[in-house]
Amino acid sequence: MAVPTPLNGKVIIVTGASSGIGKASAIALAAEGASVIIAARRLEKLKEVQDEIQKTGGRALPIKCDVTIREQVKSMVREAESSYGPIDVLVNNAGVFYLTLMKNLKEEQWDETLEVNCKGVNNCIGAVLCGMIDRKRGHIVNITSNVARKGEKCMAVYSGSKFYVEGLSQSLRKELLGTGVKVTCIQPGDTQTDIGSDSNDTEVIILIF
């Protein structure tokens, strides 16, 4: 007789699941019995994660999705629910990170950071929240950062985006009291991932490395 695992039967979305924290989270969640929807912009990388999960008997559905595009997010949730059923947990992990000094005016990187780290979180919450409230159960997990508690040099916009998610989460948690829907923030510290590898502020690279 199979031993039930802690997340057996749960349906979980993990965004930014093609690498780093998102990939590791998806693999770990699937190992605990969850049916995991792995979402990101790089479908070929998602399929590699799916293969890794399926080799150990887990269930994973890869869906290409840009979290900054609201209709893509809604479509991803519809496909997920059609395949696996109602969403129990959303892990908002998709994010971008650039090391840069504000005075060097990397304005396109500022915009991308806010689009993904703030608007992307809004879009994903919006796509699952009403269903969770209707079912009187659900869990929204937002991945923030240790710099969401204290800003650090060369991370002004990134840190600000994570402060936004912390504030959003605190307010949403109060709004959802009594609904059966939970909101959690996780604040990782330094992690060995490829996030930040696209930073091209020469002054910062010289300063840090």
ABEGO torsion letter per residue (X at the ends): XBBBBAABGBBBBBBGAABEAAAAAAAAAAAAGBBBBBBBABAAAAAAAAAAAAAAGBBBBBBBBBAABAAAAAAAAAAAAAAAEBBABBBBABBBBBBBBAAAGBAAAAAAAAAAAAAAAAAAAAAAAAAAAAAGBEBBBBBBBAAAABBBBGAAAAAAAAAAAAAAAAAAAAAABGAGBBBBBBBBBBBBBABGAABABAAAAAAAX
